[in-house]
């Protein structure tokens, strides 16, 4: 199967990003309220096909630990306030809680969890102490583009996203 090289590159991006996030978590520890059981940011995100299939490959049988969400938008892998695919969770889930810097419609924008940084002066955020979301998203987009081009069936376009719940429903159908 020819997907391994794409998955390997995806995992390399994810590992690099995890190191960057770890540095930021350490730097911002006094302002972060994220802890086990905090799941207000956990949703049924949609992800690029390359990430979807890499997670499907890596998570394997762990995907069966998900549950059918009570409502649309809920993450199927959030069970009893814990992520059952935590080690293989998508990139977007790895940045939750951190201050994210990204290009908005006309200017740079900053996003941070409303539960965090409550006593922090937002003017103190800089490029050095925020997560450069666009840098990683651009790399992921370009990798996804190459991945899609390599597929025989051409089921996806460059901007197509797949809901996380499909990882669970595909496993559910296999059972």
BAFI-3210 file (N, C-alpha, C; in Angstrom, 3 decimals, decimal comma, padded with zeros to 6 digits):
// residues 175
n [1|2|3|4|5|6|7|8|9|10|11|12|13|14|15|16|17|18|19|20|21|22|23|24|25|26|27|28|29|30|31|32|33|34|35|36|37|38|39|40|41|42|43|44|45|46|47|48|49|50|51|52|53|54|55|56|57|58|59|60|61|62|63|64|65|66|67|68|69|70|71|72|73|74|75|76|77|78|79|80|81|82|83|84|85|86|87|88|89|90|91|92|93|94|95|96|97|98|99|100|101|102|103|104|105|106|107|108|109|110|111|112|113|114|115|116|117|118|119|120|121|122|123|124|125|126|127|128|129|130|131|132|133|134|135|136|137|138|139|140|141|142|143|144|145|146|147|148|149|150|151|152|153|154|155|156|157|158|159|160|161|162|163|164|165|166|167|168|169|170|171|172|173|174|175]
n.u [000,857|000,581|000,270|001,813|004,085|002,907|001,507|003,653|004,889|002,813|002,708|005,217|004,906|002,921|004,292|006,335|004,756|003,590|005,806|006,249|003,826|004,074|006,140|004,828|002,687|004,101|005,263|002,958|001,694|000,825|-001,493|-003,234|-006,130|-006,729|-007,331|-007,589|-010,778|-011,773|-013,582|-014,740|-014,001|-014,091|-015,215|-017,033|-014,940|-014,000|-011,720|-008,795|-008,560|-006,027|-005,239|-007,427|-007,296|-004,747|-005,062|-007,037|-005,602|-003,536|-004,889|-006,543|-008,126|-008,799|-010,592|-013,038|-013,752|-015,158|-018,286|-021,739|-022,617|-024,747|-025,820|-025,602|-022,406|-021,061|-018,130|-017,409|-015,480|-015,145|-015,524|-017,030|-015,912|-013,310|-010,807|-010,836|-009,147|-006,805|-003,923|-003,746|-005,221|-006,619|-004,781|-005,928|-007,074|-004,900|-003,956|-005,715|-006,725|-004,389|-002,932|-003,761|-002,449|-003,462|-004,180|-006,758|-009,619|-008,661|-006,550|-004,034|-005,154|-006,013|-006,708|-007,966|-008,753|-011,632|-011,677|-009,108|-006,252|-007,431|-006,529|-004,646|-002,786|-003,659|-002,157|000,356|000,813|002,802|004,496|006,263|005,178|002,800|000,784|001,587|-000,726|-001,393|001,013|001,368|-001,073|-000,866|001,206|-000,002|-002,166|-000,823|000,396|-001,903|-002,954|-001,084|-001,496|-004,189|-003,942|-002,549|-004,349|-006,263|-009,034|-010,053|-011,918|-011,924|-011,604|-009,271|-010,047|-011,792|-013,215|-013,436|-015,750|-014,938|-016,604|-017,059|-014,934|-015,642|-018,208|-017,587|-016,107|-018,062|-019,825|-018,280|-018,277]
n.v [-001,196|002,217|004,359|004,683|006,399|008,920|008,869|008,619|011,107|012,737|011,913|012,840|015,624|015,918|015,020|016,948|019,180|018,460|018,678|021,430|022,333|021,254|022,817|025,288|024,696|024,303|026,853|028,432|027,324|028,417|029,738|027,999|026,076|023,624|020,211|016,729|015,591|018,052|019,053|020,883|021,810|019,687|018,270|017,037|017,319|018,127|016,692|016,603|014,227|012,792|012,893|011,675|009,005|008,267|008,351|006,405|004,153|004,076|004,098|001,860|-000,858|000,655|002,561|001,417|001,865|004,164|006,008|006,282|009,553|011,687|013,907|015,827|017,060|016,418|014,782|011,494|010,071|010,892|009,718|009,338|011,807|011,595|011,207|008,561|007,947|009,258|009,228|009,105|011,205|013,888|016,598|019,143|018,763|018,595|021,114|022,413|024,761|026,226|029,461|030,474|031,582|032,968|033,726|035,864|037,100|039,625|040,301|039,317|037,043|036,158|033,388|031,943|029,667|030,400|029,697|029,712|031,856|033,966|035,949|037,246|039,536|040,271|041,713|040,872|038,613|037,151|036,339|034,415|033,218|032,056|029,669|028,883|028,462|028,545|027,860|025,100|024,138|024,796|023,125|020,672|020,849|020,891|018,374|016,788|017,403|016,156|013,533|013,075|013,306|010,977|008,945|006,351|006,307|008,915|010,220|012,461|016,032|018,803|020,513|019,031|017,747|015,365|014,243|013,426|011,537|009,678|007,941|006,402|005,430|003,906|001,858|000,841|-000,197|-002,262|-004,088]
n.w [000,000|-000,813|000,934|003,189|003,112|003,099|005,496|007,246|006,894|007,801|010,527|011,295|011,070|012,989|015,301|015,508|015,918|018,365|020,066|019,928|021,016|023,597|024,646|024,711|026,434|028,791|029,124|029,445|031,628|034,214|033,451|032,310|032,465|031,669|032,091|033,012|032,210|031,488|028,835|027,165|024,684|023,013|020,119|017,249|015,105|011,719|009,468|007,301|004,577|004,528|007,197|008,429|007,394|008,274|011,046|011,282|010,456|012,420|014,911|014,862|016,399|018,638|017,857|018,084|020,651|020,838|021,170|020,246|019,701|021,696|020,482|017,408|016,486|018,784|019,968|019,037|020,315|022,837|025,857|028,880|029,665|028,736|026,229|024,069|022,039|022,496|022,123|019,373|018,491|016,454|014,864|015,379|017,865|019,513|020,008|021,599|024,043|024,052|023,183|020,019|016,997|014,000|010,516|009,897|008,099|007,303|008,920|011,378|013,823|017,177|019,153|022,069|024,686|026,556|029,193|029,989|030,569|031,977|033,682|032,198|030,291|027,151|025,369|025,812|024,350|021,846|018,743|019,557|021,838|021,166|019,383|016,094|014,085|011,324|010,065|010,523|009,559|006,846|005,999|006,471|004,710|002,204|002,253|002,334|-000,157|-001,886|-001,044|-001,793|-004,575|-005,070|-004,741|-006,176|-006,644|-006,614|-004,886|-003,319|-003,024|-002,854|-000,705|000,767|003,746|006,406|008,745|012,148|013,323|011,368|011,502|013,675|012,919|010,690|011,870|013,527|011,656|010,715|012,718]
ca.u [000,000|001,429|-000,071|002,741|004,951|002,089|001,248|004,922|005,054|001,795|003,154|006,362|004,326|002,227|005,303|006,956|003,751|003,465|006,938|005,969|002,733|004,602|006,864|003,839|001,967|005,010|005,376|001,686|001,097|000,062|-002,731|-004,029|-007,030|-006,984|-006,967|-008,432|-012,189|-012,179|-013,855|-015,618|-013,565|-014,147|-016,337|-016,859|-014,240|-013,770|-010,285|-008,385|-008,485|-004,753|-005,262|-008,467|-006,821|-003,590|-005,615|-007,714|-004,540|-002,790|-005,757|-007,017|-009,251|-009,189|-011,734|-014,257|-014,048|-016,014|-019,712|-022,612|-022,911|-026,152|-026,272|-024,643|-021,361|-020,311|-017,086|-017,734|-014,374|-015,169|-016,286|-016,862|-015,046|-011,936|-010,618|-010,428|-008,102|-005,948|-002,591|-003,855|-006,189|-006,251|-003,935|-006,709|-007,305|-003,631|-003,670|-006,777|-006,324|-003,258|-003,229|-003,531|-002,297|-003,790|-004,585|-008,191|-009,969|-007,852|-005,442|-003,723|-006,101|-005,597|-007,798|-007,565|-009,891|-012,178|-011,419|-007,690|-005,740|-008,406|-005,811|-003,490|-002,896|-003,557|-001,104|001,619|000,995|003,711|004,689|007,062|004,447|001,525|000,923|001,408|-001,649|-001,323|002,237|001,117|-002,207|-000,374|001,950|-000,981|-002,917|000,024|000,521|-003,205|-003,058|-000,296|-002,183|-005,385|-003,480|-002,048|-005,449|-006,781|-010,475|-010,345|-013,143|-011,782|-010,996|-008,283|-010,639|-012,738|-012,958|-014,220|-016,056|-014,352|-017,576|-016,971|-013,992|-016,407|-019,309|-016,998|-015,766|-019,338|-020,355|-017,427|-018,444]
ca.v [000,000|003,383|005,459|004,753|007,586|010,073|008,745|008,907|012,570|013,270|011,663|013,727|016,953|015,828|014,934|018,267|020,047|018,068|019,278|022,863|022,487|020,961|024,024|026,322|024,284|024,563|028,305|029,024|026,485|029,134|030,299|026,942|025,347|022,332|019,048|015,565|015,857|019,282|018,647|021,862|022,046|018,417|018,247|016,201|018,118|017,520|016,685|016,241|012,787|012,186|012,737|010,680|007,653|007,999|008,035|005,108|003,147|004,011|003,817|000,479|-001,310|001,676|003,314|000,738|002,337|005,341|005,794|007,106|010,785|012,003|014,924|016,219|017,968|015,828|013,859|010,107|009,466|011,435|008,763|009,674|012,992|011,237|010,856|007,159|007,845|010,386|009,161|009,269|012,279|014,789|017,760|020,229|018,440|018,717|022,528|022,985|025,444|027,117|030,636|030,174|032,740|032,591|034,832|035,988|037,639|040,785|040,545|038,229|036,924|035,340|032,646|031,214|029,156|031,386|029,231|029,960|033,213|034,920|037,069|037,479|040,692|039,766|042,448|040,172|037,525|037,450|035,178|033,431|032,518|031,573|028,557|029,358|027,497|028,532|027,176|023,661|023,864|024,871|021,889|019,594|021,020|020,470|016,919|016,243|017,573|015,071|012,285|012,964|013,048|009,601|007,987|005,841|006,513|010,359|010,514|013,696|017,241|019,364|021,152|018,134|017,367|014,211|014,311|012,383|010,473|008,631|006,936|005,534|004,747|002,863|000,753|000,301|-001,002|-003,441|-005,009]
ca.w [000,000|-000,971|001,841|004,320|003,047|003,484|006,931|007,928|006,877|008,712|011,899|011,547|011,327|014,279|016,363|015,618|016,517|019,773|020,783|020,008|021,982|024,938|025,079|025,024|027,649|029,919|029,242|029,876|032,681|035,244|032,901|031,699|033,344|031,032|032,900|032,729|032,461|030,805|027,461|026,520|023,311|022,286|019,179|016,068|014,113|010,413|009,211|005,945|004,335|004,924|008,644|008,710|007,119|009,138|012,369|011,152|010,405|013,675|016,062|014,731|017,222|019,628|017,330|018,548|022,010|020,752|021,419|019,415|020,438|021,976|019,532|016,377|016,934|019,894|019,543|019,383|021,049|024,187|026,655|030,300|029,737|028,369|024,827|023,978|021,010|022,859|021,510|017,927|018,232|015,357|015,136|015,968|019,275|020,228|020,288|022,416|025,268|023,803|022,377|018,610|016,121|012,625|009,665|009,702|006,784|006,923|009,843|012,286|014,924|018,300|019,765|023,273|025,439|027,499|030,554|030,230|030,398|032,506|034,295|031,329|029,410|025,786|024,669|026,065|023,396|020,735|017,881|020,282|022,894|020,639|018,440|014,711|013,494|009,858|009,624|010,506|008,669|005,471|005,729|006,422|003,462|001,088|002,344|001,945|-001,608|-002,486|-000,703|-002,643|-005,945|-005,164|-004,632|-007,444|-006,832|-006,742|-004,159|-002,548|-003,575|-001,923|000,473|001,428|005,134|006,827|010,183|012,993|013,613|010,343|012,002|014,559|012,221|009,839|012,771|013,999|010,558|010,532|013,835]
c.u [000,887|001,161|000,946|003,594|004,178|001,801|002,511|005,157|004,027|002,238|004,346|005,874|003,677|003,213|005,998|006,007|003,573|004,599|006,721|004,875|003,223|005,360|005,888|003,030|002,816|005,109|004,124|001,011|000,315|-001,308|-003,671|-004,859|-007,386|-006,489|-007,891|-009,871|-012,691|-012,364|-014,735|-015,222|-013,637|-015,417|-016,061|-016,240|-014,198|-012,303|-010,005|-008,329|-007,161|-004,713|-006,273|-007,924|-005,581|-004,065|-006,282|-006,700|-003,878|-003,672|-006,308|-008,234|-009,671|-010,381|-013,054|-014,652|-014,912|-017,465|-020,520|-022,981|-024,405|-026,694|-025,188|-023,619|-020,538|-019,296|-017,436|-016,638|-014,200|-016,110|-015,978|-015,825|-013,575|-011,903|-010,085|-009,427|-007,042|-004,591|-002,626|-004,806|-005,689|-005,407|-004,720|-006,936|-006,053|-003,313|-004,684|-006,233|-005,195|-003,705|-002,814|-003,469|-002,562|-004,233|-006,094|-008,457|-009,034|-006,635|-005,171|-004,723|-005,551|-006,823|-007,239|-008,832|-010,335|-011,976|-009,953|-007,378|-006,705|-007,730|-004,603|-003,760|-002,649|-002,531|000,253|001,822|001,862|003,775|005,415|006,258|003,028|001,797|000,633|000,550|-001,525|-000,095|001,996|-000,049|-001,776|000,374|001,002|-001,793|-002,103|000,231|-000,777|-003,389|-002,301|-000,961|-003,378|-004,998|-003,040|-003,168|-005,995|-008,216|-010,905|-011,672|-013,116|-011,202|-010,108|-008,878|-011,640|-012,264|-013,890|-014,491|-015,420|-015,311|-017,544|-015,954|-014,723|-017,470|-018,778|-016,644|-017,039|-019,925|-019,552|-017,696|-019,537]
c.v [001,237|004,533|005,664|006,010|008,843|010,055|009,073|010,416|013,242|013,108|012,553|015,147|016,960|015,778|016,268|019,245|019,736|018,668|020,774|023,134|022,250|022,162|025,124|025,977|024,578|026,072|028,921|028,271|027,267|029,646|029,250|026,212|023,984|021,213|017,895|015,898|017,144|018,941|019,641|022,142|020,784|018,359|017,240|017,077|017,374|017,715|016,293|014,719|012,147|011,957|011,665|009,268|007,291|007,626|006,667|003,973|002,970|003,593|002,398|000,180|-000,302|002,498|002,706|001,163|003,593|004,975|006,672|008,352|011,018|013,022|015,212|017,179|017,426|014,830|012,432|009,430|010,066|010,551|009,029|010,784|012,683|010,839|009,428|006,916|008,928|010,362|009,401|010,403|013,212|015,983|018,867|020,003|018,644|020,151|023,165|023,578|026,434|028,381|030,369|031,467|032,275|033,833|034,785|036,535|038,770|041,019|039,293|038,234|035,966|034,674|031,906|030,779|030,188|030,976|029,466|031,444|034,279|036,124|037,467|038,694|040,227|040,529|041,785|038,961|038,012|036,218|034,057|032,643|032,119|030,442|029,062|028,390|027,410|027,790|025,676|023,305|023,895|023,592|020,708|019,659|020,512|018,959|016,259|016,317|016,450|013,713|012,059|012,651|011,601|008,559|007,610|006,293|007,977|010,746|011,881|014,811|017,833|019,923|020,268|017,797|016,216|014,335|013,143|011,224|009,370|007,558|005,919|004,757|003,688|001,634|000,047|-000,626|-002,273|-004,510|-006,004]
c.w [000,000|-000,023|002,953|004,295|003,439|004,979|007,726|007,985|007,794|010,166|012,257|011,840|012,704|015,444|016,586|016,312|018,006|020,608|020,975|021,046|023,406|025,497|025,494|026,266|028,888|030,183|029,858|031,022|033,732|034,763|032,319|032,751|032,767|031,942|032,515|033,107|031,833|029,335|026,710|025,074|022,454|021,441|018,071|014,977|012,788|010,066|007,761|005,791|004,772|006,435|009,053|008,540|007,935|010,544|012,334|011,175|011,772|014,855|016,038|015,580|018,281|019,156|017,792|019,958|022,013|021,051|020,478|020,214|020,604|020,980|018,507|016,956|018,090|019,346|019,970|020,208|022,440|025,013|028,127|030,499|029,440|026,892|024,743|022,844|021,244|022,154|020,006|017,532|017,125|015,831|015,828|017,459|020,125|020,629|021,226|023,714|025,075|023,072|020,927|017,804|014,691|011,850|009,491|008,307|006,354|007,812|010,674|013,433|015,963|018,889|020,974|024,005|026,469|028,955|030,966|030,078|030,916|033,156|033,488|030,454|027,973|024,959|024,851|025,150|022,241|019,834|018,614|021,322|022,475|019,646|017,029|013,895|011,976|009,340|009,515|009,579|007,210|005,097|005,604|005,125|002,274|001,078|001,893|000,433|-002,332|-002,243|-001,628|-004,087|-006,128|-005,152|-006,003|-007,707|-006,957|-006,089|-003,478|-003,395|-002,491|-000,636|001,207|002,837|005,500|008,326|010,939|013,218|012,564|010,732|012,861|013,784|011,265|010,680|013,229|012,942|010,335|011,576|013,688]
res [x|x|x|x|x|x|x|x|x|x|x|x|x|x|x|x|x|x|x|x|x|x|x|x|x|x|x|x|x|x|x|x|x|x|x|x|x|x|x|x|x|x|x|x|x|x|x|x|x|x|x|x|x|x|x|x|x|x|x|x|x|x|x|x|x|x|x|x|x|x|x|x|x|x|x|x|x|x|x|x|x|x|x|x|x|x|x|x|x|x|x|x|x|x|x|x|x|x|x|x|x|x|x|x|x|x|x|x|x|x|x|x|x|x|x|x|x|x|x|x|x|x|x|x|x|x|x|x|x|x|x|x|x|x|x|x|x|x|x|x|x|x|x|x|x|x|x|x|x|x|x|x|x|x|x|x|x|x|x|x|x|x|x|x|x|x|x|x|x|x|x|x|x|x|x]
***
